[in-house]
Amino acid sequence: MLNNDRLLLLAELARLGSMREVAEELGTTTSTVSQQLAVLAKEAGTALIEPDGRRVRLTPAGRRLARHAVTILAAVEAARLDLDPSAEPAGTVRVAGFATAIRRSLLPIVAALPARHERLRVLIHEHEPAEALQLLAGDEVDLALTYDYNLAPSGFPDTVEVSPLWSVRWSLGVPAGAGVDGGALAVFRAFRDTNWLVNSRNTADEDVVRTVASMAGYTPRIAHRADSLELLQDLIAAGLGVGLLPADQPVAAGVALAPLRRPDVRLRAFAVTRLGRRAWPPLAVLLDLLTRPAPPNRS
């Protein structure tokens, strides 16, 4: 039978890449890590690591077992937590998320936490979805707040659990006075020869722009990239192009919103956790608060 402690060593080796880092992470010695992985190889009946210069790397069998180890250890942790579901939430929940979700969903919860759960802390990291999911996979955060668009859906690995949070309609931000009536295709056709502005840290909105433009019969000319919606509006007001903006937010002077319909464009937000972790009381409290119905406004 495979030993859970040894499976943890293998999973950490897959994540960190060296026995020395595993030993430092888990407070043991490199020699102990090596010895325990050798025992695990005997239990598994196959070689799990092989030399790679002065280091080691996982064999194909080692990589497969490491993936199984993540699932096994998550299930064991979930079972342990299930024995004490009423535990008073105490601890620090590390959250990585995109700015809109942090402002709209997380900050109101964090502000109210001390009055209800004084022993629960939340650490906030602002990241785009791919970055947040990478941190989650490395166990550097406990919760990722991510998004996609209905016209550019994202996939999630089978090592996570996903909860939908909310969705908001998006429009096309255009220079004031350049509004266009009609559906999304008519709007896009009106800006066929215009520069397009997209996100510099995520490809989702560019995928949407390219999808709708393709439906309208052309390839958009991507000119400028900006992460900040405020900067994106400044670029639009300066006449440097057009780009997607949330439909339910005020716009800066010099910017107008052209509605996108048929097809609609909607941003969808999600709360993502590692498999088996959501039963941890501090995380369970935060997820419960995040997924409760909320007013549709977006900060």
ZIHUKA-V67621 format. One record per backbone hydrogen bond with DSSP energy under -0.5 kcal/mol. CO is the residue of the C=O (numbers start at 0). NH is the residue of the N-H. E is the energy in kcal/mol with one decimal. If there is no record, write none. Layout:
{{CO NH E} {CO NH E}}
This chain:
{{2 6 -2.3} {3 7 -2.2} {4 8 -1.5} {5 9 -2.0} {6 10 -2.7} {7 11 -2.5} {8 12 -2.1} {9 13 -2.3} {10 14 -1.6} {11 15 -3.3} {12 16 -2.3} {17 21 -1.9} {18 22 -2.8} {19 23 -2.4} {20 24 -2.6} {21 25 -2.3} {22 26 -0.9} {22 27 -2.4} {28 32 -2.2} {29 33 -2.5} {30 34 -2.5} {31 35 -2.7} {32 36 -2.2} {33 37 -1.8} {34 38 -1.9} {35 39 -2.3} {36 40 -2.1} {37 41 -1.6} {38 42 -2.4} {39 43 -2.6} {40 44 -1.6} {40 45 -1.5} {47 58 -2.2} {49 56 -2.5} {51 54 -1.6} {54 51 -2.8} {56 49 -2.4} {58 62 -2.6} {59 63 -2.1} {60 64 -2.6} {61 65 -2.2} {62 66 -1.8} {63 67 -2.0} {64 68 -2.5} {65 69 -1.6} {66 70 -1.3} {67 71 -2.9} {68 72 -3.0} {69 73 -1.9} {70 74 -2.2} {71 75 -2.3} {72 76 -2.4} {73 77 -2.5} {74 78 -2.2} {75 79 -2.2} {76 80 -2.6} {77 81 -2.0} {78 82 -0.8} {79 82 -1.0} {80 83 -1.7} {81 84 -0.7} {83 86 -1.5} {90 92 -0.5} {90 120 -2.9} {91 93 -0.6} {92 94 -0.6} {92 122 -2.4} {93 141 -2.5} {93 142 -1.9} {94 124 -2.6} {95 144 -2.7} {96 126 -2.4} {97 101 -2.1} {98 102 -2.7} {99 103 -3.2} {100 104 -2.3} {100 105 -1.8} {101 106 -2.9} {104 108 -0.6} {105 109 -2.7} {106 110 -2.4} {107 111 -1.1} {108 112 -1.1} {109 113 -0.6} {111 114 -0.7} {111 115 -0.7} {112 115 -1.6} {112 116 -3.7} {116 119 -1.8} {118 90 -2.4} {118 120 -0.5} {120 92 -3.1} {122 94 -3.2} {124 96 -2.4} {124 126 -0.6} {127 131 -2.6} {128 132 -2.8} {129 133 -1.7} {130 134 -2.1} {131 135 -2.2} {132 136 -2.4} {133 137 -1.7} {134 139 -2.8} {134 140 -0.8} {135 138 -1.7} {142 95 -2.6} {143 145 -0.7} {143 271 -3.0} {144 97 -1.1} {145 269 -2.7} {147 267 -3.0} {148 151 -1.6} {151 148 -1.0} {156 159 -1.3} {158 274 -2.8} {160 272 -2.3} {162 270 -2.8} {165 268 -3.1} {167 266 -2.7} {168 246 -2.6} {170 172 -0.6} {170 244 -2.5} {171 173 -0.5} {171 257 -2.9} {172 242 -1.5} {173 255 -3.2} {174 177 -2.1} {182 186 -2.2} {183 187 -2.7} {184 188 -2.5} {185 189 -1.6} {186 190 -0.7} {187 190 -1.1} {188 191 -1.4} {190 193 -1.5} {193 220 -0.6} {194 241 -1.8} {195 222 -2.7} {195 223 -1.2} {197 225 -2.4} {202 206 -2.5} {203 207 -1.9} {204 208 -2.7} {205 209 -2.7} {206 210 -2.2} {207 211 -2.8} {208 212 -2.4} {209 213 -2.1} {210 214 -1.9} {211 215 -1.7} {212 217 -2.4} {213 216 -1.2} {217 219 -0.5} {219 221 -1.0} {220 195 -2.5} {220 222 -0.5} {223 197 -2.2} {227 231 -2.3} {228 232 -2.1} {229 233 -1.9} {230 234 -2.4} {231 235 -2.1} {232 236 -2.9} {233 237 -1.7} {234 239 -2.5} {235 238 -1.9} {241 196 -2.9} {242 172 -3.5} {244 170 -3.2} {245 248 -0.8} {251 254 -1.7} {253 175 -2.1} {255 173 -2.9} {255 257 -0.5} {256 258 -0.6} {257 171 -2.5} {258 260 -0.6} {259 264 -0.7} {260 183 -3.7} {263 265 -0.5} {264 169 -2.9} {265 149 -2.2} {266 167 -2.2} {267 147 -1.8} {268 164 -2.8} {268 165 -0.6} {269 145 -1.9} {269 271 -0.5} {270 162 -2.6} {271 143 -2.7} {272 160 -2.8} {273 276 -2.2} {276 279 -2.1} {279 282 -0.6} {279 283 -2.9} {280 284 -2.4} {281 285 -1.8} {282 286 -2.8} {283 287 -2.3} {284 288 -2.1} {285 289 -2.4} {286 290 -2.3} {287 291 -0.6} {288 291 -0.5}}
